[in-house]
Amino acid sequence: MERLEAVNLTLLALCWACSLSSSTLLTAIGPLASRAVGASDAIAPFAVALFLLGAALVSVPSAPLFTRCGRKAGFLVGCTFNLIAGAVGVTGCLVDSLACVFAACFLSGVSQGLAQFYRFAAMEVCAPSRKPFAVTLVLSGGVIAAFAGPSLARLRFSASDEARFKYVGSFAAVGCLGLLNAVLSGAVRFTPAASTTDTRERLLPDGDGAECTSTRESQAPPPPPPPPPLLELMLTPRCIGAMSAAAIAHSSMVMLMSPLTIVMGNDGIHEDHSTLALEIHFACMFGPGFVTGRLIQRFGPPRVALLGVGVFAAAAATMLAGSELWNFIVGMAFCGVAWNLCFSSGTVLLSSCYTPQDAPRVQGANDFVIFFLAGSGSFCSGYINAALGWSTLNYIVLGLMAVMLATVFGVSRFPSEPVTPSNAADEGDPHFPRDPSVLSQASVASNASQRMRSSYMSEAVFIPDTQVAKAAEEEEAGLRSAFNSQSDLPRV
Protein backbone atom coordinates (compact mmCIF):
# COMPACT_ATOMS: atom_id res chain seq x y z
CA MET A 1 0.00 0.00 0.00
CA GLU A 2 1.29 3.45 -0.94
CA ARG A 3 2.03 5.82 1.90
CA LEU A 4 -0.43 8.47 0.68
CA GLU A 5 -3.19 5.90 0.44
CA ALA A 6 -2.52 4.65 3.96
CA VAL A 7 -2.52 8.20 5.35
CA ASN A 8 -5.79 9.04 3.59
CA LEU A 9 -7.54 5.92 4.89
CA THR A 10 -6.33 6.51 8.43
CA LEU A 11 -7.55 10.11 8.33
CA LEU A 12 -10.94 9.03 6.98
CA ALA A 13 -11.28 6.44 9.75
CA LEU A 14 -10.59 9.16 12.32
CA CYS A 15 -13.08 11.47 10.58
CA TRP A 16 -15.77 8.81 10.85
CA ALA A 17 -14.85 8.22 14.49
CA CYS A 18 -15.25 11.93 15.26
CA SER A 19 -18.61 12.16 13.53
CA LEU A 20 -19.99 8.99 15.07
CA SER A 21 -18.71 10.03 18.50
CA SER A 22 -21.01 13.05 18.28
CA SER A 23 -23.86 10.68 17.50
CA THR A 24 -23.21 8.36 20.44
CA LEU A 25 -22.60 11.35 22.72
CA LEU A 26 -25.93 12.98 21.89
CA THR A 27 -27.75 9.67 22.19
CA ALA A 28 -26.41 9.40 25.73
CA ILE A 29 -27.09 12.96 26.91
CA GLY A 30 -29.76 14.29 24.53
CA PRO A 31 -32.83 12.99 26.41
CA LEU A 32 -31.26 13.79 29.80
CA ALA A 33 -30.36 17.34 28.78
CA SER A 34 -33.87 17.83 27.39
CA ARG A 35 -35.41 16.76 30.67
CA ALA A 36 -32.99 19.01 32.57
CA VAL A 37 -34.29 22.08 30.70
CA GLY A 38 -37.94 21.25 31.30
CA ALA A 39 -39.03 18.44 28.95
CA SER A 40 -41.25 15.67 30.27
CA ASP A 41 -40.33 12.00 30.04
CA ALA A 42 -42.57 11.74 26.96
CA ILE A 43 -40.93 14.69 25.18
CA ALA A 44 -37.28 14.14 26.18
CA PRO A 45 -36.59 11.33 23.63
CA PHE A 46 -37.46 13.83 20.88
CA ALA A 47 -33.79 14.85 21.04
CA VAL A 48 -32.78 11.57 19.40
CA ALA A 49 -35.73 11.73 17.02
CA LEU A 50 -34.71 15.17 15.78
CA PHE A 51 -31.15 13.95 15.31
CA LEU A 52 -32.45 11.18 13.03
CA LEU A 53 -34.78 13.60 11.25
CA GLY A 54 -31.84 15.85 10.41
CA ALA A 55 -29.94 12.89 8.97
CA ALA A 56 -33.00 11.91 6.93
CA LEU A 57 -33.60 15.35 5.45
CA VAL A 58 -30.00 15.92 4.40
CA SER A 59 -29.96 12.59 2.53
CA VAL A 60 -32.03 14.24 -0.22
CA PRO A 61 -29.59 17.04 -1.23
CA SER A 62 -26.39 15.25 -0.15
CA ALA A 63 -25.65 13.58 -3.50
CA PRO A 64 -25.98 16.83 -5.52
CA LEU A 65 -23.87 18.62 -2.91
CA PHE A 66 -20.97 16.19 -3.23
CA THR A 67 -21.32 16.08 -7.02
CA ARG A 68 -21.23 19.86 -7.39
CA CYS A 69 -18.78 20.82 -4.63
CA GLY A 70 -16.61 17.71 -4.21
CA ARG A 71 -15.94 15.47 -1.24
CA LYS A 72 -13.83 17.87 0.82
CA ALA A 73 -16.24 20.79 0.61
CA GLY A 74 -19.21 18.54 1.37
CA PHE A 75 -17.57 17.08 4.46
CA LEU A 76 -16.51 20.52 5.67
CA VAL A 77 -20.13 21.64 5.42
CA GLY A 78 -21.08 18.73 7.67
CA CYS A 79 -18.35 19.62 10.17
CA THR A 80 -19.62 23.19 10.25
CA PHE A 81 -23.11 21.97 11.15
CA ASN A 82 -21.66 19.98 14.04
CA LEU A 83 -19.67 22.97 15.27
CA ILE A 84 -22.81 25.11 15.23
CA ALA A 85 -24.73 22.32 16.97
CA GLY A 86 -22.29 22.36 19.86
CA ALA A 87 -22.58 26.13 20.28
CA VAL A 88 -26.38 26.03 20.15
CA GLY A 89 -26.47 23.19 22.68
CA VAL A 90 -24.23 25.06 25.12
CA THR A 91 -26.45 28.11 24.75
CA GLY A 92 -29.55 26.02 25.41
CA CYS A 93 -28.15 24.66 28.65
CA LEU A 94 -27.01 28.09 29.85
CA VAL A 95 -30.28 29.92 29.11
CA ASP A 96 -32.56 26.97 29.97
CA SER A 97 -33.98 26.64 26.43
CA LEU A 98 -35.48 23.34 25.28
CA ALA A 99 -35.75 24.69 21.72
CA CYS A 100 -31.98 25.24 21.59
CA VAL A 101 -31.26 21.72 22.85
CA PHE A 102 -33.58 20.24 20.23
CA ALA A 103 -32.07 22.47 17.51
CA ALA A 104 -28.58 21.32 18.48
CA CYS A 105 -29.58 17.68 18.09
CA PHE A 106 -31.17 18.38 14.69
CA LEU A 107 -28.10 20.22 13.39
CA SER A 108 -25.81 17.44 14.56
CA GLY A 109 -28.05 14.97 12.73
CA VAL A 110 -27.53 16.93 9.52
CA SER A 111 -23.79 16.62 10.06
CA GLN A 112 -24.09 12.88 10.64
CA GLY A 113 -26.12 12.46 7.45
CA LEU A 114 -23.30 13.97 5.40
CA ALA A 115 -20.71 11.92 7.28
CA GLN A 116 -22.33 8.72 5.98
CA PHE A 117 -20.36 9.33 2.77
CA TYR A 118 -16.98 8.80 4.42
CA ARG A 119 -17.18 5.09 3.59
CA PHE A 120 -17.64 5.85 -0.11
CA ALA A 121 -14.80 8.37 -0.05
CA ALA A 122 -12.53 5.71 1.46
CA MET A 123 -13.12 3.44 -1.53
CA GLU A 124 -12.35 6.31 -3.90
CA VAL A 125 -8.87 7.06 -2.51
CA CYS A 126 -7.52 3.51 -2.79
CA ALA A 127 -6.85 0.95 -5.49
CA PRO A 128 -9.83 -1.25 -6.44
CA SER A 129 -8.16 -4.37 -5.06
CA ARG A 130 -7.87 -2.71 -1.63
CA LYS A 131 -11.42 -1.40 -1.33
CA PRO A 132 -12.45 -4.14 1.13
CA PHE A 133 -9.57 -3.15 3.39
CA ALA A 134 -10.55 0.51 3.06
CA VAL A 135 -14.10 -0.20 4.21
CA THR A 136 -12.84 -2.31 7.11
CA LEU A 137 -10.44 0.39 8.26
CA VAL A 138 -13.05 3.13 8.18
CA LEU A 139 -15.48 0.87 10.05
CA SER A 140 -12.96 0.60 12.87
CA GLY A 141 -13.72 4.23 13.62
CA GLY A 142 -17.19 3.13 14.71
CA VAL A 143 -15.69 0.94 17.41
CA ILE A 144 -13.71 3.95 18.69
CA ALA A 145 -16.86 6.07 18.73
CA ALA A 146 -18.73 3.41 20.71
CA PHE A 147 -16.60 4.27 23.73
CA ALA A 148 -15.45 7.83 22.97
CA GLY A 149 -18.94 9.36 22.76
CA PRO A 150 -20.36 8.00 26.03
CA SER A 151 -17.06 8.80 27.77
CA LEU A 152 -17.34 12.43 26.67
CA ALA A 153 -20.90 12.41 28.00
CA ARG A 154 -19.43 12.24 31.49
CA LEU A 155 -17.71 15.63 31.14
CA ARG A 156 -18.77 18.06 33.85
CA PHE A 157 -17.56 21.67 33.59
CA SER A 158 -19.85 23.13 36.24
CA ALA A 159 -20.20 22.56 39.96
CA SER A 160 -23.71 24.03 40.00
CA ASP A 161 -26.52 22.00 41.49
CA GLU A 162 -28.78 22.76 38.53
CA ALA A 163 -29.02 19.71 36.29
CA ARG A 164 -28.93 21.68 33.05
CA PHE A 165 -25.41 22.94 33.68
CA LYS A 166 -24.08 19.38 33.83
CA TYR A 167 -24.43 19.02 30.06
CA VAL A 168 -22.62 22.19 29.01
CA GLY A 169 -19.36 20.27 28.73
CA SER A 170 -20.97 17.52 26.65
CA PHE A 171 -22.33 19.96 24.08
CA ALA A 172 -18.99 21.77 24.05
CA ALA A 173 -17.41 18.40 23.21
CA VAL A 174 -19.79 18.09 20.23
CA GLY A 175 -18.46 21.37 18.85
CA CYS A 176 -14.86 20.34 19.49
CA LEU A 177 -15.45 17.08 17.63
CA GLY A 178 -16.79 19.07 14.69
CA LEU A 179 -13.70 21.27 14.69
CA LEU A 180 -11.33 18.29 14.92
CA ASN A 181 -13.25 16.55 12.17
CA ALA A 182 -12.86 19.61 9.93
CA VAL A 183 -9.09 19.61 10.46
CA LEU A 184 -8.85 15.90 9.64
CA SER A 185 -11.11 16.21 6.58
CA GLY A 186 -9.05 19.11 5.31
CA ALA A 187 -5.90 16.99 5.52
CA VAL A 188 -7.30 14.20 3.33
CA ARG A 189 -6.21 14.31 -0.32
CA PHE A 190 -9.40 13.29 -2.09
CA THR A 191 -9.35 12.10 -5.67
CA PRO A 192 -10.94 14.34 -8.31
CA ALA A 193 -14.59 13.73 -9.05
CA ALA A 194 -15.23 10.75 -11.27
CA SER A 195 -15.26 11.67 -14.93
CA THR A 196 -18.59 11.63 -16.70
CA THR A 197 -16.92 10.58 -19.93
CA ASP A 198 -18.50 7.51 -21.36
CA THR A 199 -16.69 4.21 -20.83
CA ARG A 200 -16.24 3.64 -24.55
CA GLU A 201 -14.22 6.91 -24.81
CA ARG A 202 -11.91 5.82 -22.01
CA LEU A 203 -11.19 2.55 -23.76
CA LEU A 204 -10.27 4.12 -27.09
CA PRO A 205 -6.63 5.27 -27.56
CA ASP A 206 -6.03 8.90 -26.68
CA GLY A 207 -4.64 11.28 -29.22
CA ASP A 208 -4.70 14.86 -30.38
CA GLY A 209 -5.85 14.23 -33.94
CA ALA A 210 -9.29 14.90 -35.31
CA GLU A 211 -9.57 11.43 -36.84
CA CYS A 212 -9.91 9.73 -33.43
CA THR A 213 -12.67 12.12 -32.35
CA SER A 214 -14.65 11.67 -35.52
CA THR A 215 -14.31 7.89 -35.29
CA ARG A 216 -15.65 7.95 -31.77
CA GLU A 217 -18.63 9.99 -32.87
CA SER A 218 -19.35 7.77 -35.87
CA GLN A 219 -19.14 4.53 -33.92
CA ALA A 220 -21.00 5.78 -30.84
CA PRO A 221 -24.34 4.00 -30.30
CA PRO A 222 -27.54 6.01 -29.89
CA PRO A 223 -28.07 7.61 -26.48
CA PRO A 224 -29.49 5.28 -23.84
CA PRO A 225 -33.17 5.49 -22.92
CA PRO A 226 -34.17 7.58 -19.90
CA PRO A 227 -33.81 5.83 -16.55
CA PRO A 228 -36.89 4.15 -15.11
CA PRO A 229 -38.92 6.13 -12.57
CA LEU A 230 -37.64 5.91 -9.02
CA LEU A 231 -41.02 4.74 -7.73
CA GLU A 232 -40.95 1.84 -10.18
CA LEU A 233 -37.56 0.75 -8.83
CA MET A 234 -38.59 1.14 -5.20
CA LEU A 235 -41.79 -0.89 -5.57
CA THR A 236 -40.15 -4.08 -6.80
CA PRO A 237 -40.70 -6.94 -4.30
CA ARG A 238 -37.03 -7.40 -3.45
CA CYS A 239 -36.47 -3.67 -2.99
CA ILE A 240 -39.47 -3.47 -0.66
CA GLY A 241 -38.15 -6.42 1.31
CA ALA A 242 -34.63 -5.01 1.54
CA MET A 243 -35.80 -1.59 2.71
CA SER A 244 -38.25 -3.17 5.15
CA ALA A 245 -35.53 -5.28 6.78
CA ALA A 246 -33.16 -2.34 7.24
CA ALA A 247 -35.86 0.16 8.23
CA ILE A 248 -37.59 -2.14 10.75
CA ALA A 249 -34.25 -3.07 12.31
CA HIS A 250 -33.16 0.55 12.62
CA SER A 251 -36.54 1.71 13.94
CA SER A 252 -36.71 -1.10 16.51
CA MET A 253 -33.22 -0.35 17.75
CA VAL A 254 -33.94 3.38 18.03
CA MET A 255 -37.25 2.79 19.85
CA LEU A 256 -35.39 0.90 22.56
CA MET A 257 -32.34 3.16 22.63
CA SER A 258 -34.00 6.61 22.68
CA PRO A 259 -35.72 6.43 26.11
CA LEU A 260 -33.16 4.07 27.65
CA THR A 261 -31.41 6.61 29.88
CA ILE A 262 -34.80 7.92 31.08
CA VAL A 263 -36.05 4.41 31.86
CA MET A 264 -32.90 3.39 33.71
CA GLY A 265 -32.92 6.62 35.70
CA ASN A 266 -36.54 6.08 36.73
CA ASP A 267 -35.58 2.59 37.93
CA GLY A 268 -32.95 4.08 40.23
CA ILE A 269 -29.90 3.20 38.11
CA HIS A 270 -27.08 5.75 38.19
CA GLU A 271 -26.42 7.81 35.07
CA ASP A 272 -22.90 6.40 34.73
CA HIS A 273 -24.33 2.89 34.56
CA SER A 274 -26.79 3.89 31.84
CA THR A 275 -23.85 5.32 29.92
CA LEU A 276 -22.07 1.98 30.32
CA ALA A 277 -25.10 0.18 28.87
CA LEU A 278 -24.99 2.49 25.85
CA GLU A 279 -21.25 1.96 25.40
CA ILE A 280 -21.71 -1.80 25.22
CA HIS A 281 -24.70 -1.35 22.92
CA PHE A 282 -22.75 0.81 20.47
CA ALA A 283 -19.79 -1.58 20.52
CA CYS A 284 -22.13 -4.46 19.66
CA MET A 285 -23.61 -2.40 16.83
CA PHE A 286 -20.32 -1.84 15.01
CA GLY A 287 -17.97 -4.53 16.30
CA PRO A 288 -19.61 -7.54 14.57
CA GLY A 289 -19.54 -5.80 11.18
CA PHE A 290 -16.30 -7.54 10.22
CA VAL A 291 -17.90 -10.96 10.82
CA THR A 292 -21.35 -10.15 9.47
CA GLY A 293 -20.01 -9.68 5.95
CA ARG A 294 -18.58 -13.19 5.92
CA LEU A 295 -21.85 -14.61 7.24
CA ILE A 296 -23.79 -12.89 4.46
CA GLN A 297 -21.36 -14.18 1.84
CA ARG A 298 -21.76 -17.73 3.09
CA PHE A 299 -25.45 -17.95 4.00
CA GLY A 300 -27.05 -15.09 2.08
CA PRO A 301 -28.85 -11.95 3.32
CA PRO A 302 -32.25 -13.57 4.08
CA ARG A 303 -30.82 -16.20 6.44
CA VAL A 304 -28.64 -13.67 8.26
CA ALA A 305 -31.64 -11.34 8.60
CA LEU A 306 -33.62 -14.20 10.16
CA LEU A 307 -30.78 -14.69 12.62
CA GLY A 308 -31.04 -11.00 13.47
CA VAL A 309 -34.78 -11.36 14.09
CA GLY A 310 -34.03 -14.09 16.62
CA VAL A 311 -31.44 -11.94 18.40
CA PHE A 312 -33.88 -9.01 18.50
CA ALA A 313 -36.43 -11.29 20.15
CA ALA A 314 -33.81 -12.32 22.71
CA ALA A 315 -33.09 -8.64 23.41
CA ALA A 316 -36.74 -7.83 24.07
CA ALA A 317 -37.20 -10.94 26.21
CA THR A 318 -34.15 -10.07 28.33
CA MET A 319 -35.40 -6.57 29.07
CA LEU A 320 -38.91 -7.86 29.78
CA ALA A 321 -37.48 -10.27 32.36
CA GLY A 322 -36.63 -7.53 34.86
CA SER A 323 -35.35 -4.02 35.50
CA GLU A 324 -31.95 -4.79 36.97
CA LEU A 325 -28.76 -3.34 35.52
CA TRP A 326 -27.79 -6.63 33.87
CA ASN A 327 -31.17 -6.79 32.06
CA PHE A 328 -30.48 -3.47 30.37
CA ILE A 329 -26.82 -4.20 29.58
CA VAL A 330 -27.39 -7.68 28.14
CA GLY A 331 -30.60 -6.68 26.39
CA MET A 332 -29.05 -3.66 24.67
CA ALA A 333 -26.00 -5.73 23.71
CA PHE A 334 -28.34 -8.20 21.97
CA CYS A 335 -30.12 -5.24 20.37
CA GLY A 336 -26.85 -3.94 18.91
CA VAL A 337 -25.87 -7.31 17.44
CA ALA A 338 -29.37 -7.82 16.01
CA TRP A 339 -29.29 -4.39 14.37
CA ASN A 340 -25.96 -5.21 12.74
CA LEU A 341 -27.24 -8.50 11.31
CA CYS A 342 -30.56 -7.15 10.00
CA PHE A 343 -29.33 -3.77 8.78
CA SER A 344 -26.38 -5.29 6.93
CA SER A 345 -28.54 -7.97 5.32
CA GLY A 346 -31.15 -5.45 4.22
CA THR A 347 -28.63 -3.16 2.57
CA VAL A 348 -26.77 -5.98 0.82
CA LEU A 349 -30.11 -7.29 -0.41
CA LEU A 350 -30.87 -3.81 -1.73
CA SER A 351 -27.70 -3.87 -3.84
CA SER A 352 -29.27 -6.60 -6.00
CA CYS A 353 -32.20 -4.35 -6.89
CA TYR A 354 -30.60 -1.66 -9.06
CA THR A 355 -28.08 -1.03 -11.80
CA PRO A 356 -25.04 1.23 -11.29
CA GLN A 357 -26.82 4.04 -13.11
CA ASP A 358 -29.72 3.91 -10.65
CA ALA A 359 -27.59 3.41 -7.53
CA PRO A 360 -27.44 7.05 -6.30
CA ARG A 361 -31.20 7.52 -6.56
CA VAL A 362 -32.12 4.23 -4.90
CA GLN A 363 -29.52 4.55 -2.15
CA GLY A 364 -30.59 8.11 -1.35
CA ALA A 365 -34.27 7.14 -1.21
CA ASN A 366 -33.40 4.13 0.93
CA ASP A 367 -31.51 6.28 3.45
CA PHE A 368 -34.39 8.75 3.60
CA VAL A 369 -36.94 6.00 4.30
CA ILE A 370 -34.75 4.41 6.98
CA PHE A 371 -33.95 7.61 8.87
CA PHE A 372 -37.49 8.96 8.53
CA LEU A 373 -39.06 5.80 9.96
CA ALA A 374 -36.43 5.61 12.68
CA GLY A 375 -37.11 9.22 13.62
CA SER A 376 -40.84 8.52 13.72
CA GLY A 377 -40.18 5.51 15.95
CA SER A 378 -38.11 7.65 18.28
CA PHE A 379 -40.89 10.23 18.49
CA CYS A 380 -43.42 7.51 19.33
CA SER A 381 -41.20 5.72 21.83
CA GLY A 382 -41.26 8.62 24.28
CA TYR A 383 -45.05 8.73 24.38
CA ILE A 384 -45.40 4.95 24.50
CA ASN A 385 -42.94 4.68 27.37
CA ALA A 386 -44.61 7.48 29.33
CA ALA A 387 -48.18 6.32 28.73
CA LEU A 388 -47.93 2.53 28.54
CA GLY A 389 -44.57 1.66 30.03
CA TRP A 390 -41.24 0.13 29.02
CA SER A 391 -42.71 -3.38 28.73
CA THR A 392 -45.21 -2.27 26.09
CA LEU A 393 -42.37 -0.81 24.04
CA ASN A 394 -40.59 -4.17 24.07
CA TYR A 395 -43.78 -5.98 23.03
CA ILE A 396 -44.11 -3.59 20.09
CA VAL A 397 -40.57 -4.48 19.03
CA LEU A 398 -41.53 -8.16 19.13
CA GLY A 399 -44.47 -7.35 16.85
CA LEU A 400 -42.18 -5.55 14.42
CA MET A 401 -39.96 -8.63 14.35
CA ALA A 402 -42.97 -10.69 13.25
CA VAL A 403 -43.48 -8.26 10.37
CA MET A 404 -39.82 -8.54 9.38
CA LEU A 405 -40.02 -12.33 9.57
CA ALA A 406 -42.91 -12.38 7.09
CA THR A 407 -41.13 -9.88 4.84
CA VAL A 408 -37.89 -11.85 4.70
CA PHE A 409 -39.71 -15.08 3.91
CA GLY A 410 -41.58 -13.30 1.13
CA VAL A 411 -38.43 -11.80 -0.36
CA SER A 412 -36.66 -15.16 -0.46
CA ARG A 413 -39.11 -16.29 -3.14
CA PHE A 414 -37.80 -13.78 -5.69
CA PRO A 415 -34.59 -14.16 -7.75
CA SER A 416 -31.60 -12.23 -6.49
CA GLU A 417 -30.22 -10.98 -9.81
CA PRO A 418 -31.53 -7.64 -11.08
CA VAL A 419 -31.97 -6.73 -14.73
CA THR A 420 -28.62 -5.14 -15.60
CA PRO A 421 -27.23 -3.67 -18.79
CA SER A 422 -25.10 -6.77 -19.26
CA ASN A 423 -27.74 -9.48 -19.12
CA ALA A 424 -30.47 -7.27 -20.56
CA ALA A 425 -28.57 -6.91 -23.81
CA ASP A 426 -28.18 -10.67 -24.09
CA GLU A 427 -31.85 -11.31 -23.35
CA GLY A 428 -33.19 -8.63 -25.65
CA ASP A 429 -34.60 -6.39 -22.94
CA PRO A 430 -36.34 -3.37 -24.53
CA HIS A 431 -34.66 -0.94 -22.12
CA PHE A 432 -31.22 -2.05 -23.33
CA PRO A 433 -31.39 -2.62 -27.11
CA ARG A 434 -28.90 -4.97 -28.68
CA ASP A 435 -26.13 -3.28 -30.70
CA PRO A 436 -23.73 -5.49 -32.66
CA SER A 437 -20.93 -2.91 -32.70
CA VAL A 438 -17.74 -3.65 -30.84
CA LEU A 439 -18.01 -0.41 -28.91
CA SER A 440 -21.51 -1.19 -27.67
CA GLN A 441 -20.61 -4.71 -26.60
CA ALA A 442 -17.60 -3.44 -24.68
CA SER A 443 -19.66 -0.74 -23.02
CA VAL A 444 -22.19 -3.33 -21.89
CA ALA A 445 -19.45 -5.56 -20.50
CA SER A 446 -17.85 -2.64 -18.74
CA ASN A 447 -21.18 -1.81 -17.13
CA ALA A 448 -21.30 -5.36 -15.82
CA SER A 449 -17.87 -4.86 -14.29
CA GLN A 450 -18.98 -1.64 -12.65
CA ARG A 451 -22.10 -3.35 -11.31
CA MET A 452 -19.98 -6.02 -9.64
CA ARG A 453 -18.03 -3.31 -7.85
CA SER A 454 -20.94 -1.09 -6.89
CA SER A 455 -22.98 -3.94 -5.44
CA TYR A 456 -20.27 -4.37 -2.81
CA MET A 457 -19.77 -0.67 -2.16
CA SER A 458 -23.27 0.17 -0.94
CA GLU A 459 -23.02 -0.78 2.74
CA ALA A 460 -20.44 0.20 5.34
CA VAL A 461 -20.78 -2.87 7.52
CA PHE A 462 -20.60 -5.37 4.63
CA ILE A 463 -17.08 -6.65 4.01
CA PRO A 464 -16.79 -7.59 0.31
CA ASP A 465 -14.69 -10.40 -1.07
CA THR A 466 -11.37 -9.18 -2.46
CA GLN A 467 -11.72 -11.59 -5.37
CA VAL A 468 -14.66 -9.58 -6.72
CA ALA A 469 -12.63 -6.41 -7.05
CA LYS A 470 -9.76 -8.36 -8.60
CA ALA A 471 -12.11 -9.99 -11.11
CA ALA A 472 -13.51 -6.60 -12.07
CA GLU A 473 -9.99 -5.26 -12.69
CA GLU A 474 -9.10 -8.28 -14.82
CA GLU A 475 -12.29 -7.90 -16.82
CA GLU A 476 -11.60 -4.25 -17.59
CA ALA A 477 -8.00 -5.07 -18.54
CA GLY A 478 -9.31 -7.71 -20.91
CA LEU A 479 -11.62 -5.19 -22.52
CA ARG A 480 -8.75 -2.78 -23.10
CA SER A 481 -6.72 -5.56 -24.67
CA ALA A 482 -9.63 -6.50 -26.91
CA PHE A 483 -9.95 -2.95 -28.16
CA ASN A 484 -6.26 -2.60 -28.88
CA SER A 485 -6.37 -5.77 -30.97
CA GLN A 486 -9.21 -4.61 -33.23
CA SER A 487 -7.86 -3.87 -36.69
CA ASP A 488 -10.68 -1.54 -37.63
CA LEU A 489 -9.92 0.92 -34.85
CA PRO A 490 -7.59 3.81 -35.76
CA ARG A 491 -4.17 4.02 -34.19
CA VAL A 492 -3.12 7.54 -33.26
Secondary structure, DSSP 8 states (H G I E B T S, - for coil): --HHHHHHHHHHHHHHHHHHHHHHHHHHHHHHHHHHTT--TTTTTHHHHHHHHHHHHHHHHHHHHHHHH-HHHHHHHHHHHHHHHHHHHHHHHHHT-HHHHHHHHHHHHHHHHHHTTHHHHHHHSS-GGGHHHHHHHHHHHHHHHHHHHHHHTT------SSGGGGGHHHHHHHHHHHHHHHHHHHH---------S-HHHHHS---SSHHHHHHHHHH----------HHHHHTSHHHHHHHHHHHHHHHHHHHHHTTHHHHHHHTT--HHHHHHHHHHHHHHHHTTHHHHHHHHHHH-HHHHHHHHHHHHHHHHHHHHS--SHHHHHHHHHHHHHHHHHHHHHHHHHHTTS--GGGHHHHHHHHHHHHHHHHHHHHHHHHHHHHHT-HHHHHHHHHHHHHHHHHHHHHHTTS-S----HHHHHHHT-TTS----SHHHHHHHHHHHHHHHHHTTSS-TT----HHHHHHHHHHHHHHHHHHHT-TTS---
